[in-house]
Amino acid sequence: MLNTKVDAELTKKAEDSFENIKETIKGIYNILDFTLDKDDVYFQMGIDNVTSLYQNLLELLTNEEGLKEFMKKFRKSEVEIDIPLDNITKN
């Protein structure tokens, strides 16, 4: 019974995280949409990157075996997760 409850909580947390990521991607798109002219090359480059980010996220989530192996490497710190954003980094 406890294991089922833990699994349900972890599933809910994962679903919430996915929804947060989707909202963040939509937010980035909206910022680009509000601030740049649709004919601007930077707008199109931004949209291409946002689209690629979402497609790769979906690919990662649907590749169950690959995701399991990736998570093993992640837990062993074999995967670099630090993404420098100017002077802001997330550990």
KEDREN-947823 format. One line per field, with one value per atom (N, C-alpha, C): y, z, x; residue in three letters; residue number from 1; atom name. Coordinates in pm, whole numbers, m for minus. Last residue first. Layout:
y <- c(Y:...)
z <- c(Z:...)
x <- c(X:...)
type <- c(ALA:...)
seq <- c(NUM:...)
atom <- c(CA:...)
% end
This chain:
y <- c(2480:2359:2245:2712:2633:2506:3042:2898:2827:3351:3272:3125:3512:3486:3401:3361:3478:3445:3070:3171:3306:2753:2893:2986:2473:2551:2699:2166:2309:2383:1900:1962:2112:1639:1780:1845:1317:1407:1549:1167:1150:1244:1145:1272:1256:933:912:1036:1029:1005:985:1029:1154:1139:759:845:976:691:625:710:850:880:812:720:859:892:478:479:620:571:498:501:682:769:702:453:554:646:334:267:365:539:487:421:791:692:630:996:877:766:1196:1137:1010:1264:1210:1137:1369:1250:1184:1593:1484:1356:1736:1697:1581:1780:1695:1650:1953:1824:1729:2171:2095:1958:2253:2218:2130:2318:2208:2159:2543:2425:2302:2712:2674:2547:2739:2680:2635:2862:2733:2663:3099:3005:2867:3214:3184:3081:3245:3160:3120:3423:3288:3194:3644:3583:3441:3701:3655:3593:3795:3669:3614:3925:3939:3801:3901:3888:3897:3952:3816:3793:4143:4142:4001:4082:4080:4079:4077:4171:4178:3890:4027:4125:3654:3703:3850:3616:3639:3704:3577:3687:3719:3344:3469:3590:3157:3188:3323:3156:3200:3239:3050:3184:3240:2794:2887:3030:2699:2706:2801:2711:2789:2805:2526:2666:2758:2292:2337:2485:2284:2299:2349:2240:2361:2388:1987:2101:2233:1843:1850:1968:1872:1924:1940:1733:1876:1940:1476:1541:1692:1432:1432:1502:1436:1534:1545:1213:1346:1454:1013:1035:1174:1035:1062:1088:960:1093:1130:698:796:938:582:585:690:611:678:690:441:582:663:199:254:402:164:177:239:129:245:270:m119:0:125)
z <- c(m1020:m974:m958:m1269:m1180:m1145:m1305:m1326:m1227:m1452:m1371:m1406:m1620:m1491:m1400:m1899:m1858:m1726:m1813:m1872:m1825:m1838:m1806:m1882:m1714:m1835:m1800:m1594:m1572:m1705:m1636:m1635:m1615:m1778:m1741:m1748:m1650:m1747:m1695:m1447:m1573:m1681:m1193:m1233:m1357:m1144:m1123:m1160:m1226:m1082:m1049:m1503:m1433:m1284:m1560:m1582:m1505:m1496:m1428:m1440:m1679:m1537:m1455:m1919:m1897:m1748:m1879:m1888:m1864:m1880:m1764:m1763:m2137:m2021:m1894:m2295:m2302:m2182:m2221:m2193:m2195:m2304:m2168:m2136:m2467:m2485:m2349:m2406:m2467:m2492:m2304:m2217:m2274:m2530:m2410:m2323:m2697:m2738:m2618:m2547:m2573:m2613:m2558:m2429:m2447:m2832:m2766:m2629:m2870:m2940:m2874:m2706:m2676:m2744:m2840:m2698:m2664:m3094:m3078:m2933:m3025:m3086:m3069:m2933:m2843:m2895:m3171:m3051:m2952:m3344:m3381:m3259:m3202:m3220:m3257:m3231:m3099:m3107:m3509:m3441:m3303:m3546:m3605:m3540:m3403:m3366:m3418:m3548:m3410:m3358:m3789:m3790:m3649:m3804:m3750:m3746:m3865:m3977:m3932:m3624:m3678:m3794:m3392:m3515:m3574:m3041:m3169:m3285:m2810:m2819:m2956:m2820:m2782:m2815:m2897:m2977:m2947:m2686:m2822:m2908:m2485:m2475:m2612:m2580:m2568:m2557:m2559:m2689:m2683:m2282:m2366:m2504:m2214:m2169:m2252:m2321:m2373:m2335:m2153:m2298:m2363:m1910:m1930:m2078:m1954:m1931:m1950:m1978:m2090:m2075:m1718:m1833:m1954:m1572:m1549:m1665:m1669:m1693:m1674:m1567:m1712:m1746:m1293:m1352:m1503:m1271:m1239:m1300:m1337:m1420:m1397:m1122:m1260:m1354:m911:m914:m1056:m978:m971:m980:m950:m1080:m1084:m677:m774:m913:m576:m546:m645:m671:m711:m688:m538:m684:m734:m273:m315:m467:m285:m251:m296:m342:m436:m413:m108:m237:m341:82:90:m42:0:0:0)
x <- c(2222:2292:2198:2217:2132:2208:2347:2357:2266:2395:2303:2323:2531:2594:2508:2421:2498:2566:2361:2274:2327:2499:2525:2430:2379:2358:2383:2475:2489:2476:2484:2352:2357:2655:2669:2532:2654:2592:2605:2742:2813:2761:2634:2697:2783:2479:2623:2703:2234:2255:2403:2280:2252:2281:2297:2413:2399:2032:2143:2269:1893:1881:1990:1963:2004:2000:1831:1977:2032:1564:1616:1769:1551:1537:1590:1568:1674:1672:1326:1453:1570:1135:1143:1277:1084:1189:1220:918:857:958:1083:981:920:1236:1300:1199:1036:1114:1179:958:863:934:1200:1143:1046:1219:1318:1271:1000:1005:1104:1079:958:959:1316:1317:1197:1216:1310:1316:1060:998:1087:1261:1153:1085:1414:1472:1366:1231:1291:1349:1189:1078:1131:1445:1390:1279:1456:1556:1506:1243:1236:1337:1343:1214:1210:1570:1585:1455:1467:1541:1557:1140:1275:1343:879:972:1117:752:744:841:937:859:864:931:999:899:774:886:952:568:537:650:704:592:562:881:932:825:690:786:843:563:488:580:775:716:644:803:915:864:551:591:704:565:465:501:768:792:692:629:751:782:426:390:512:582:499:464:689:778:699:453:533:627:382:293:367:601:580:489:553:675:661:311:316:440:401:299:299:576:628:529:393:502:559:238:175:282:432:368:306:484:591:535:235:289:399:216:116:167:434:431:333:343:465:469:119:102:224:243:146:125:393:461:369:190:278:348:82:0:87)
type <- c(ASN:ASN:ASN:LYS:LYS:LYS:THR:THR:THR:ILE:ILE:ILE:ASN:ASN:ASN:ASP:ASP:ASP:LEU:LEU:LEU:PRO:PRO:PRO:ILE:ILE:ILE:ASP:ASP:ASP:ILE:ILE:ILE:GLU:GLU:GLU:VAL:VAL:VAL:GLU:GLU:GLU:SER:SER:SER:LYS:LYS:LYS:ARG:ARG:ARG:PHE:PHE:PHE:LYS:LYS:LYS:LYS:LYS:LYS:MET:MET:MET:PHE:PHE:PHE:GLU:GLU:GLU:LYS:LYS:LYS:LEU:LEU:LEU:GLY:GLY:GLY:GLU:GLU:GLU:GLU:GLU:GLU:ASN:ASN:ASN:THR:THR:THR:LEU:LEU:LEU:LEU:LEU:LEU:GLU:GLU:GLU:LEU:LEU:LEU:LEU:LEU:LEU:ASN:ASN:ASN:GLN:GLN:GLN:TYR:TYR:TYR:LEU:LEU:LEU:SER:SER:SER:THR:THR:THR:VAL:VAL:VAL:ASN:ASN:ASN:ASP:ASP:ASP:ILE:ILE:ILE:GLY:GLY:GLY:MET:MET:MET:GLN:GLN:GLN:PHE:PHE:PHE:TYR:TYR:TYR:VAL:VAL:VAL:ASP:ASP:ASP:ASP:ASP:ASP:LYS:LYS:LYS:ASP:ASP:ASP:LEU:LEU:LEU:THR:THR:THR:PHE:PHE:PHE:ASP:ASP:ASP:LEU:LEU:LEU:ILE:ILE:ILE:ASN:ASN:ASN:TYR:TYR:TYR:ILE:ILE:ILE:GLY:GLY:GLY:LYS:LYS:LYS:ILE:ILE:ILE:THR:THR:THR:GLU:GLU:GLU:LYS:LYS:LYS:ILE:ILE:ILE:ASN:ASN:ASN:GLU:GLU:GLU:PHE:PHE:PHE:SER:SER:SER:ASP:ASP:ASP:GLU:GLU:GLU:ALA:ALA:ALA:LYS:LYS:LYS:LYS:LYS:LYS:THR:THR:THR:LEU:LEU:LEU:GLU:GLU:GLU:ALA:ALA:ALA:ASP:ASP:ASP:VAL:VAL:VAL:LYS:LYS:LYS:THR:THR:THR:ASN:ASN:ASN:LEU:LEU:LEU:MET:MET:MET)
seq <- c(91:91:91:90:90:90:89:89:89:88:88:88:87:87:87:86:86:86:85:85:85:84:84:84:83:83:83:82:82:82:81:81:81:80:80:80:79:79:79:78:78:78:77:77:77:76:76:76:75:75:75:74:74:74:73:73:73:72:72:72:71:71:71:70:70:70:69:69:69:68:68:68:67:67:67:66:66:66:65:65:65:64:64:64:63:63:63:62:62:62:61:61:61:60:60:60:59:59:59:58:58:58:57:57:57:56:56:56:55:55:55:54:54:54:53:53:53:52:52:52:51:51:51:50:50:50:49:49:49:48:48:48:47:47:47:46:46:46:45:45:45:44:44:44:43:43:43:42:42:42:41:41:41:40:40:40:39:39:39:38:38:38:37:37:37:36:36:36:35:35:35:34:34:34:33:33:33:32:32:32:31:31:31:30:30:30:29:29:29:28:28:28:27:27:27:26:26:26:25:25:25:24:24:24:23:23:23:22:22:22:21:21:21:20:20:20:19:19:19:18:18:18:17:17:17:16:16:16:15:15:15:14:14:14:13:13:13:12:12:12:11:11:11:10:10:10:9:9:9:8:8:8:7:7:7:6:6:6:5:5:5:4:4:4:3:3:3:2:2:2:1:1:1)
atom <- c(N:CA:C:N:CA:C:N:CA:C:N:CA:C:N:CA:C:N:CA:C:N:CA:C:N:CA:C:N:CA:C:N:CA:C:N:CA:C:N:CA:C:N:CA:C:N:CA:C:N:CA:C:N:CA:C:N:CA:C:N:CA:C:N:CA:C:N:CA:C:N:CA:C:N:CA:C:N:CA:C:N:CA:C:N:CA:C:N:CA:C:N:CA:C:N:CA:C:N:CA:C:N:CA:C:N:CA:C:N:CA:C:N:CA:C:N:CA:C:N:CA:C:N:CA:C:N:CA:C:N:CA:C:N:CA:C:N:CA:C:N:CA:C:N:CA:C:N:CA:C:N:CA:C:N:CA:C:N:CA:C:N:CA:C:N:CA:C:N:CA:C:N:CA:C:N:CA:C:N:CA:C:N:CA:C:N:CA:C:N:CA:C:N:CA:C:N:CA:C:N:CA:C:N:CA:C:N:CA:C:N:CA:C:N:CA:C:N:CA:C:N:CA:C:N:CA:C:N:CA:C:N:CA:C:N:CA:C:N:CA:C:N:CA:C:N:CA:C:N:CA:C:N:CA:C:N:CA:C:N:CA:C:N:CA:C:N:CA:C:N:CA:C:N:CA:C:N:CA:C:N:CA:C:N:CA:C:N:CA:C:N:CA:C:N:CA:C:N:CA:C:N:CA:C:N:CA:C:N:CA:C:N:CA:C:N:CA:C)
% end
